[in-house]
C-alpha cells in the first residue's frame, strides 16, 4: 500500500536517474518487488541511457516482468547499444522468459565486440 502512494513512486522514479549505478539497480528491484507497473515507462526510458551492465540487467528483468512479452522486441533491440556488456541483461531476460527466450538470445551472439 505504501509503495503505491504517488510520492513514493515519484521518489522511486527519481532514483532511476541517481548518479550511482547501485542505487539505480536497487530502484529497479524495488519497483519490480512492489509491482509498480505505473513506473514501466520510466523503466523503459532508463534502459535507453543506462551504461552499467548490472543495472541494465536489473532494468531488463523489471521491464520483462512488468511489461510482459509485448516489450520483448524493444528489450532485445536495446541490447545492441551495450554490445557484449548486454550479456547479463540477456541472461536476466532468459531467466524470465525461459525457453521462449532462445530466439532472442541469438541477438547476443550477433552483437559486435
C-alpha positions as CSV (number, residue, x, y, z in Angstrom):
1,X,0.0,0.0,0.0
2,X,2.8,2.4,1.0
3,X,4.7,1.7,-2.3
4,X,1.7,2.7,-4.4
5,X,1.5,6.2,-3.0
6,X,2.3,8.9,-5.6
7,X,5.1,10.4,-3.5
8,X,6.8,7.0,-3.1
9,X,6.5,6.3,-6.8
10,X,7.9,9.7,-7.6
11,X,10.8,9.0,-5.3
12,X,11.5,5.6,-7.0
13,X,11.3,7.3,-10.4
14,X,13.9,9.8,-9.3
15,X,16.2,7.1,-8.0
16,X,16.2,5.5,-11.5
17,X,18.3,8.6,-12.5
18,X,20.6,8.6,-9.5
19,X,24.3,9.1,-10.2
20,X,25.2,5.8,-8.6
21,X,24.6,2.6,-10.6
22,X,23.9,0.5,-7.5
23,X,21.1,2.9,-6.4
24,X,19.6,2.8,-9.9
25,X,19.7,-1.0,-9.8
26,X,18.1,-1.1,-6.3
27,X,15.3,1.2,-7.5
28,X,14.6,-1.2,-10.4
29,X,14.5,-4.1,-8.0
30,X,12.1,-2.3,-5.6
31,X,9.8,-1.2,-8.4
32,X,9.6,-4.8,-9.5
33,X,9.2,-6.2,-6.0
34,X,6.2,-3.9,-5.2
35,X,4.7,-4.4,-8.7
36,X,4.7,-0.7,-9.5
37,X,3.7,-1.2,-13.1
38,X,2.8,2.5,-13.4
39,X,6.6,3.1,-13.5
40,X,7.1,0.9,-16.5
41,X,7.6,4.0,-18.8
42,X,10.3,5.2,-16.5
43,X,12.0,1.8,-16.5
44,X,11.9,1.6,-20.3
45,X,13.2,5.2,-20.5
46,X,16.1,4.3,-18.1
47,X,17.1,1.4,-20.4
48,X,17.8,3.9,-23.2
49,X,20.6,5.6,-21.3
50,X,21.9,3.1,-18.7
51,X,25.6,2.4,-19.0
52,X,26.1,0.0,-16.1
53,X,25.8,-3.6,-17.3
54,X,24.5,-4.8,-14.0
55,X,21.9,-2.1,-13.7
56,X,20.9,-2.6,-17.3
57,X,20.3,-6.3,-16.4
58,X,18.1,-5.2,-13.4
59,X,16.1,-2.9,-15.6
60,X,15.7,-5.6,-18.3
61,X,14.4,-8.0,-15.7
62,X,11.9,-5.5,-14.3
63,X,10.7,-4.5,-17.8
64,X,10.4,-8.1,-18.9
65,X,8.2,-9.0,-15.9
66,X,6.2,-5.8,-15.6
67,X,5.8,-5.2,-19.3
68,X,5.3,-8.8,-20.4
69,X,6.2,-10.3,-23.8
70,X,4.8,-7.3,-25.6
71,X,8.0,-5.4,-24.8
72,X,10.4,-8.2,-25.7
73,X,11.3,-6.9,-29.1
74,X,12.3,-3.5,-27.8
75,X,14.2,-5.1,-24.9
76,X,16.2,-7.2,-27.3
77,X,16.8,-4.2,-29.6
78,X,18.2,-2.2,-26.6
79,X,21.0,-4.8,-26.1
80,X,22.8,-3.5,-29.2
81,X,23.7,-0.3,-27.5
82,X,25.7,-2.1,-24.9
83,X,27.3,-4.7,-27.1
84,X,28.9,-7.6,-25.2
85,X,28.1,-5.8,-21.9
86,X,24.5,-6.7,-22.6
87,X,25.2,-10.4,-21.8
88,X,23.9,-10.1,-18.1
89,X,20.7,-8.5,-19.5
90,X,20.3,-11.4,-21.9
91,X,20.7,-13.8,-19.0
92,X,18.2,-12.0,-16.9
93,X,15.8,-12.0,-19.9
94,X,16.3,-15.7,-20.4
95,X,15.5,-16.4,-16.7
96,X,12.3,-14.5,-17.0
97,X,11.1,-16.0,-20.4
98,X,12.6,-19.5,-20.1
99,X,12.7,-21.5,-23.4
100,X,10.8,-18.7,-25.2
101,X,13.9,-16.6,-24.9
102,X,16.1,-18.8,-27.1
103,X,15.4,-17.0,-30.3
104,X,16.1,-13.6,-28.7
105,X,19.4,-14.9,-27.4
106,X,20.7,-15.1,-31.0
107,X,20.8,-11.3,-30.9
108,X,23.5,-11.5,-28.2
109,X,25.7,-13.7,-30.4
110,X,25.4,-11.2,-33.2
111,X,26.5,-8.2,-31.2
112,X,29.8,-6.6,-32.3
113,X,32.7,-7.0,-29.8
